Structure formats: structure tokens, C-alpha cells
Amino acid sequence: MSERHDVVIVGGGLVGASLAIALDRAGRDVGLVEAAPAGALPPVFDQRNLSFGAATVNALTALGVMQLLGAAPGPITRIQVTRAGDFGRVQMDAAEYQRPWFGQVVVARDFGQALEARLQGLQHLTRYRPARFVRLGAVEDGYRQVVIADDSGERCLLARLVVGADGTRSGVRDALGIEVDEHDFQQNLFVARVRAARAPDGTAYERFTDTGPTALLPRGDRHFGAVHGVARDQADAVMALDDAAWLARLQRAIGWRAGRLLESGPRSAYPLVQVLARGLVGERAVLLGNAAQTIHPLGAQGFNLGLRDALTLAELLETAADPGSDALLQTHVARREEDRRQTIAFSGGLARLTSNPAPLLRPLRSLGLIAAQATSMQSMLVGGAMGFRGEVPALCRGVGA
């Protein structure tokens, strides 16, 4: 006998788990297909640092997740952006916008543990784990077949709506026949926890070079989250550096804004490849998170955008008679269009511009940094960084918490 659900979410990572929590508030019967077994976190919940915009913090607080963090997040009260070799800089202060902070920095593993604790208390959730997505089947009587496999073999779930939140190489997306546009930035992004001579004061430093961005994000444990982009052909050599050489490389890239860098935790590296789905919906199916768009992590836009996607869908499903109707899915796509388009354009465009070594671009970039310091453009940047683009979901605005 096939299990029936209002919604089956394939993927138990950041976006899939957050959507399950949001749908539980609405009383929706949800099945969550997770690759990780009970008692283990998905690999995405590692030691990387997640920068949550204000809209994301609002929503995760309303969903009861931020309260379950094991460590205090690090507030971002100022943002300073520079480019090596160019004049000018952008510096934004939250106090000038009558806000306590622009966002907060959370360690991914800590966030994963908070999500897991919240999932365990849901009333309308069935978890299938460890399990993997196999294929989509036919649509019959308003339900779509979702075939999954676990230790006992294949089984079929029936869903009014299937959500593909299964990452950059999405099996659900492939099953729907949705093609992608892919751009390889030819960079790898290294992340690590570092300690500096000066403890974080709330400032997030971001500096661009010809080979990629470097950032220091203020964590809540008196350390910084370091992010360092390197050319792909240098990645193996950088991974092989001892801690002293690694810290010296970081110091050269970021400068002395936080004083001398003294100590580093283990470093991890991730290839930077942008993957954009050419469509977001199929018959009784929708893509969210990295399955819909995996974008350059510049400005930490990816998860923030994916969460807004998920919460827009959850908002539409609160009162929907048919959660998988074509009309509902088209409304979802329309509501997300402006935010998605602007966020992708901002992230990818800035990554290409700031990493281009062409000498003729230097005066243009310098003028751009100076112009961005002007009030009107700075306000636009701040609004985007905090997650207030397009039709913002109610929970992101702090409404209905």
C-alpha cells in the first residue's frame, strides 16, 4: 500500500528541512526523503559559515529554529567591501538604517543540529531515511508517484505535490526533464575558522582579487569565518599548505583589517559552479534551493534565496485546496521571479566583474565602488543583502510569527 502525503520533499538539507517545518505550521501532511540515516546530519551541515540575512533570521526565528542553536550567532553590524588594486570602498553600517544588524553568521553544523531538533517535534511529518530518490511515476487521481529506495528495496509514495530540494545535481530535476544553464567560475572556495589578534566587532570584511573573493565573517565565538577563493589550478597547492603558510596567504588577501591572523581550524574547499534550472515546475512538482539555482556564494545569497523560495511556497499552500495544482505552481513562479532574477544577476555579475583582471576595468570598478557608497545605491545593496527583494514572504518580514 503506497503512503499518501500532501507534499513529498526530496532532500533533507537546509531548504528541504526548513520547508517541512513551515508546512507543519499549516497542518500539511508531509513526507521527507532524506539520504542521511537517523542520528547523522547531511554532509552540507559541516563547519562552513552561513551568513543569514535579516529576512532569513526573521523567518527562522518564527519557525522556532534560531532559538535552538547551540551557540550564539555572530551579528553583522557593518559590511566593508574593497577590491585589490582599485580605489574606493563600500562601507555600510546597520545603525545608519536604524537596525541592530544586517544579518547573523551561523555555523552550518550548529544550524543542522537546530533543524534536526525542530524536525523531531513536528506533528505532521513522516521521515523516510536513509532513502534515495529513484524516479517519478505517473499522475493518477491528483497524486504523483515518487519511487524511493531504502534498505528493504523500492517503495512508492503518492504526493499531491513533489518538491525537489535535492541539491545541485538534482535527481528530481532530471526526472522532470528540466535542463540547466551552467557556468564554471574556475575557482574553488576555501572555508575555515580563524582567530585574529582583534576579536570580531560585528564587521564583515569582503575583498575581491583577480582569483576570487576573500572574506572574514564575524562569528559568535570570538573567531572569524574565513572564505577564500582561489583559481582552480591552484586549489591542490593551497590545500597542501601548512597552517602558517595558509594564514600568510589569507593575510595577504584580506590585509590587516582584523589584525594579525593567529590560528586556523581545518579548511574545506568547494568548486564554484553556477547551475540555473531553465524551469522551476513540472506536473505536480517544483524545484527549490540548489536544485533550482546554485549560485556563486558571493554575498551568501544562495540559502537565503532558497529559503525565500520555500516560504513563498509554504505561504501559498496554507489555504490551497489542491497543493499541486498548475495554477498554484504558476503563481509561485510569478511571485519568485523578481527576487530570483535580481539575486542571480547580482551574485553572478559581481563575481565576474570583480574577478576580471583587465586593466581597463580598474577605473570603472573604482568608480563603481565610490558610487556604491552613495546613499541611493547603498540602500539598494543593503535591501538585497538583508533579503528584501521582490515579493517577500510574510515570515521573512516578521509578519505572522
PyMOL commands that set and color helices and strands:
alter all, ss='L'
color gray80, all
select helices_A, chain A and resi 14-25+54-62+66-68+94-97+108-119+171-175+232-240+243-254+289-291+298-317+326-355+361-372+375-386+394-397
alter helices_A, ss='H'
color red, helices_A
select strands_A, chain A and resi 3-10+30-33+49-53+74-76+78-83+90-93+103-107+125-128+132-140+143-150+153-164+180-196+203-209+212-218+224-231+261-264+268-277+281-282+285-287+293-294
alter strands_A, ss='S'
color yellow, strands_A
deselect
rebuild
show_as cartoon
